[in-house]
Structures are given as structure tokens and as C-alpha cells.
Amino acid sequence: MVVFDGLFCFNMGCIKACGQKTGHTYHASKLMNYFFVLLLSTLTTLGLTPLLIRLASRLKLVDFPGDRKIHSSPVPRVGGLAMVLGVVPALLLYEGFDQMTTILLAAAGILVGFALADDTIGLGYRTKFLGQGLAALIAILVGKLCAFSLLFCPYAINWPSWLSLPFTLLIILAVTNAINLADGLDGMAGGIMLLVFLCISLIAYTDHNTVITLLAIAFVGALFAFLQFNTYPAVIFMGDTGSQVLGFLAIVLTLALLQSSTTLSPLLPLLLFGVPVLDTAVVIFERIRRRQSPFRGDKNHLHHKMIRLGLSHSEAVLAIYVIQAIFVVSAYYLRFSSPVPILGFFMVAVLFILLPIYLLHEYHFRIRSAVSSTTLNGRHSRSLRSSTFFLLRLGQKTLEYGLPAILFFSAFLPAVVSPFLAASSWCLLGGALLAWCLGGRWPFDLVRITTFLFMPLIFIHCYTGMGGWMNTTLLAWYSGLYILIGFAAVLVHKLTRREQGFHLTPTDFLIVFLFLTVLNWPDPAVQDMQLDVWITLLIIFFFSIEVLIGELRGKCTRLLATLLPGIVVLAFRSLL
């Protein structure tokens, strides 16, 4: 009853807020702009990825198995290209570009060219460094990016320009290659960079740096879309086009943020890029100690050690996510601190989190002798009892009819349908017709796009105002329906024996982390929007749709057909 009352109060609060202006209107408008940038980059990347997968062989963007690689079959290396192209529409629609942003994107474009050449024909490390150096020099010389007082240097001491240039160049090259080397497991580099860009966007937002906030949020959206295809077992890789460009942009944005602020700690990059930088430093040290070339690849990275300790692929990635999340959270809360507490925290994290992993590996400790090869979620293919089967079918049917009912009812909630929502509705209707013609995976992708796009958009529109005809009874039924499908989703998830059904992945940790970040976003407008309840509803809806898709074995044509009436309502409401 507590949950029901909370949801009911939330809906009533939306009605009371309809037509009322608050003192945070401007901030709410800015948040909406950031949300649309996030959404547009996500959708563009989601739409481009399947197309690029089909073109991967023609573009020669395929990663074949090798001695140092874990995958056993060819995988398209188009994720980086999809992300780079995916952020372009969102950035072009924003009118606040300054000279620094243009220069930054031009530098990234040069790096994209070299990275694509590396993904297609392969380049030596000298040529890679050449491309990275050219991009970095453009950012430094043309963009006037410099690091005068970073890492162990007192704030009062500014370096001469001739010394700051090579130091800044070294920092950019080091972080760029550290992220490139971190791309060793499915979802690892993408998840690390999502956490990094999320922290950059949050720090930039609190520092009132609109341009950097926009750029960082755009890549958060692109990375979120990429991880939908890159989570183990991955169907795409980001390639050097992704890892190098993401690393380059992340460190350049960080340095630009430090340069524009006098209060941020110069040691911020040390925490922000904690795991990849530290892992790269340890690996290079080990190679030099063994009298090997520091540029020669091996299997001595942190994720390799975790695998040899007995962790599964997903467990190793999740562990790295958690460690990196600790670093980025500390980067945010220690961003104004002096070097002493930052260095202290860094050493504590190294001694108590990372060092034990390396020591256990050196002494050949194993958590388990072999990773269990049982089915996902530990499910077995034994037959179900008749009573259990009845409950399972009941839960599945509740999801099949309840989820479309929620989307259909939600289409009537906003008082006004924005042009963006209207255009998206019409585009989706056209996409549905195309999906039925093409078949294959297209209906599945369209179902996910529908849910990930329209439910957040509808909730955002509810904040600006709900239809005046909405009464308390209808809203009570609406809230209760979420509780019903949430219960049905849990029931199906626990009772099903499908080996390929819904299962938790490391990406789910990132989603929860993203939601927690939004809930704690330092803006009064966020608190006025009651995002805690909104996010609760979204989590229930997204979890339920994923469980249902798992039960349908990817055959989502009928589910898409039942979801479309809600989209039709939104489309035709825009014409009224």
C-alpha cells in the first residue's frame, strides 16, 4: 500500500502542477535540452548500429579471432563508428557551439580517420601515435588547451608554456592509449567510458559549463546504445575508432574543464580515469621488467587476471565497473579538494582494492576451479509442474496485455504533445511497417526503441502538464497496473526455465548507477520533478518488457503490434 500511495500521490501532484510555473523553469528547460540530446544520440546510435553491422564486411571492419583475443568468431568492429556518427545529429541541433568545440571535433575527426585505417588495414604503433599526436596538437595549439599545474604541482606554480605543451601532449596520449588497452572484454571499455562521461557531465553541469555538459551527455547516450549490442556475448566491438576517440575526447574535455575553472583540483584526471590508467601503468612496468617492448600486447591486464582467478566474463566486467564507479564517485566528491586527500584516497583504493587482485594472481589463487557452464540464471531444462506452469503462463499473459495497456493509457497523460514526440511517433509508425517487411531482428529492435523512447518522453511531458480530464480513479488504476505487471515480471523471471530468458548483466549495474546519478543531480528543478517516482515506474516497465522479450525468444512481431496503438494515439493527438 505504501508503494501504491506513493505512485498515486505522484500522479495527483502532476495534476496539481499542471499550468503552474515554478522558480526553476529555466533550469528545467536546460535539463529538458540535455535530456533530448541524450535521447537523440541514443536513438541515432541504436538505429545506425544494425545497418553498420550489415555493412561491416564490405567496410572491412571485422575483428577476427587471435592469440590475445577471447572471442572465437569474427565480430564486426563498427561500434565506434556508430557512436561517432550517432552523436553528430544531437550536436548539430545545438546552437551553442563555440570555437573550442569546433576545434575539438576537428581534432577528433583526424583521429577517427587514423583509427578507421587501423581497424581496416592495421597500423603500426608509430603511425597510431602520429594520428593521436596530430589530434592532440590541434587541441593544444589551435584550441589553446594546456595543463599548467597538474599532478603533484602546487597550485601557485605555473609551468612555462614550452614545458606545458609536452606535458599536456603526454597526458592526452597516455589516457587515449589507456582506454584503447582497456577494450579487452565485452562491455568493459564502453562501461568504463560511460561512467567517465557521466561524471564529466555532472561536474561540468555544476560548474555551469554548458558546452562540455552537452558533449559529455551526448556520448553517454551513444555509449548506452552501444552497450545494448556490446554486452556479453557481444555482437559488435567498438574497435580503435571507438576506444581511441572516446579516450581522446574524455581527457580533452577534462583538461578543458580544469582550464576553465579555478576551483577544480588538478588531480581530477587521476581519479576520473583510475582503473584504465593504473592498469596500463602496471602492464607497461611488467613488460619493461621482463625486458619486453612496452608496446607489445599480452594477456596481463587486470581483466585477464580476473578471468584467471576464476571469475566469469560477466563477473570480471561487473567487478571492474564497481571499481571504476568508486573512482568516479570519489572524483566528483573530491573535485575541490587539495592534492593530499585525493592522493590519499587513490593510494587506499590501490592498496585495498587493486593490489589484492594482483597478489592473488601472483600466488595462483583461484576462486573456483572452473566457471560454471550451467544455463543462464542457473536454470535447468527440467519440466515444470502443472501448477507452476499455470502461474508462469498467467504471468506471461499479464505482461503481454498489461504492458501495451500501460503504453496506450500513457499516451493520453500529457496535456500537450511536443513536435519532437509527434515526429518520433510518425517515424516509428513508418519503421513498424518496414520492420514487418524485413523481419528478422527488426521487430525486436523496434520494441526496445519504443519502450526506451516513449515512456521517458511521456513522463517528461507529464511534468509540463497532464490532461485536465484525468481523474483520481483513472490515475489510481494506472498506478495499480504498474504494481501488477511488476509482480507478474518477478513471477515469470523466477519460474521460467528458458535458457535464453532475461538475465542480469553488468549493463544493468550501469543503468542503476545512471538512475542514481539522475536522482542526485545537483539542481532544485530535479527535485521538483519527483524523479524518484518516475524512475521507479520506468524501472518496473523496462524490467517487465525485458522479461517478456526473453520469454518470447525474440519473436516480437505480435508484441510490437499491440504496442503500436499507443503510438498511433500520440501521432494523431499531434494533429489535433
Order of alpha helices (4+ residues) and beta strands (2+ residues): alpha-alpha-beta-beta-alpha-alpha-alpha-alpha-alpha-alpha-alpha-alpha-alpha-alpha-alpha-alpha-alpha-alpha-alpha-alpha-alpha-alpha-alpha-alpha-alpha
